[in-house]
Amino acid sequence: MRLDLASPLGRNYGAPVAEEELSEFDREQRKIDEELDQLEAQERAVSAARRKLHDRLSSFPNEVTVQKEQELSQERRELHARIDALRARRSELRRRHGEQAS
């Protein structure tokens, strides 16, 4: 049994509810929200590291730092793609759930 009040980004799930008491829609939405929280936290960390590299490059440009910045930029683009895909999946899930409820 898993109890959860809120995610790190403030998505509030209200009163604690056991996972097995949630509907399939709510379980799937919670799963997506949790994965989004993790990916968004990773993206913030990568972006912060990338900003530091940009600062370093502006003062002391060198090949190693340029390569690291390129790697971080690629990782950041990949994270953005995964985040966008999850948001689209969540929107589609909500759209289908709304159609079923109507």
C-alpha positions as CSV (number, residue, x, y, z in Angstrom):
1,M,0.0,0.0,0.0
2,R,1.3,3.4,-0.9
3,L,0.1,6.6,0.7
4,D,0.9,10.0,-0.8
5,L,-0.3,13.5,-0.2
6,A,1.7,15.6,-2.6
7,S,4.5,15.3,-5.1
8,P,7.6,17.4,-5.0
9,L,6.2,19.9,-7.5
10,G,3.1,20.4,-5.5
11,R,0.6,18.2,-7.3
12,N,-1.7,17.6,-4.4
13,Y,-3.6,14.3,-4.4
14,G,-5.7,15.3,-1.4
15,A,-6.3,12.9,1.5
16,P,-4.1,9.8,1.6
17,V,-5.6,7.1,-0.5
18,A,-4.3,3.5,-0.7
19,E,-3.1,2.8,-4.2
20,E,-5.4,-0.2,-4.5
21,E,-8.4,2.1,-3.8
22,L,-7.7,4.3,-6.8
23,S,-9.4,3.9,-10.1
24,E,-7.4,2.8,-13.1
25,F,-7.5,6.4,-14.4
26,D,-6.2,7.8,-11.2
27,R,-3.5,5.2,-10.9
28,E,-2.3,5.9,-14.4
29,Q,-2.4,9.7,-13.9
30,R,-0.5,9.4,-10.6
31,K,2.1,7.2,-12.3
32,I,2.6,9.8,-15.1
33,D,2.7,12.7,-12.6
34,E,5.4,10.9,-10.5
35,E,7.5,10.2,-13.6
36,L,7.0,13.8,-14.7
37,D,8.2,15.0,-11.3
38,Q,11.3,12.9,-11.6
39,L,12.1,14.0,-15.2
40,E,11.5,17.7,-14.4
41,A,13.8,17.5,-11.4
42,Q,16.5,15.9,-13.6
43,E,15.9,18.6,-16.2
44,R,16.4,21.4,-13.6
45,A,19.7,19.7,-12.4
46,V,21.0,19.4,-16.0
47,S,20.0,22.9,-16.8
48,A,21.8,24.3,-13.7
49,A,24.9,22.4,-14.6
50,R,24.7,23.6,-18.2
51,R,24.4,27.2,-17.0
52,K,27.5,26.8,-14.9
53,L,29.4,25.5,-18.0
54,H,28.2,28.4,-20.0
55,D,29.6,30.8,-17.4
56,R,32.9,28.9,-17.4
57,L,33.0,28.9,-21.2
58,S,32.5,32.7,-21.3
59,S,35.6,33.1,-19.1
60,F,37.8,30.1,-20.0
61,P,36.8,28.5,-23.2
62,N,38.3,25.1,-23.9
63,E,37.6,21.9,-25.8
64,V,36.7,19.8,-22.7
65,T,34.2,22.2,-21.4
66,V,32.7,22.7,-24.9
67,Q,32.3,18.9,-25.2
68,K,30.7,18.6,-21.8
69,E,28.3,21.4,-22.6
70,Q,27.3,19.6,-25.8
71,E,26.7,16.4,-23.9
72,L,24.5,18.2,-21.3
73,S,22.6,20.0,-24.1
74,Q,21.8,16.7,-25.7
75,E,20.7,15.2,-22.4
76,R,18.5,18.2,-21.8
77,R,16.9,17.9,-25.2
78,E,16.2,14.2,-24.5
79,L,14.7,15.0,-21.2
80,H,12.5,17.7,-22.8
81,A,11.3,15.1,-25.4
82,R,10.4,12.6,-22.7
83,I,8.6,15.3,-20.6
84,D,6.7,16.4,-23.7
85,A,5.7,12.8,-24.5
86,L,4.5,12.2,-21.0
87,R,2.5,15.4,-21.0
88,A,0.9,14.4,-24.3
89,R,0.1,11.0,-22.8
90,R,-1.5,12.5,-19.7
91,S,-3.6,14.9,-21.9
92,E,-4.7,12.0,-24.1
93,L,-5.6,10.0,-20.9
94,R,-7.6,12.9,-19.6
95,R,-9.3,13.4,-22.9
96,R,-10.3,9.7,-23.1
97,H,-11.5,9.7,-19.5
98,G,-13.6,12.8,-20.2
99,E,-15.2,11.2,-23.2
100,Q,-16.0,8.1,-21.1
101,A,-17.5,10.1,-18.3
102,S,-19.8,12.0,-20.7
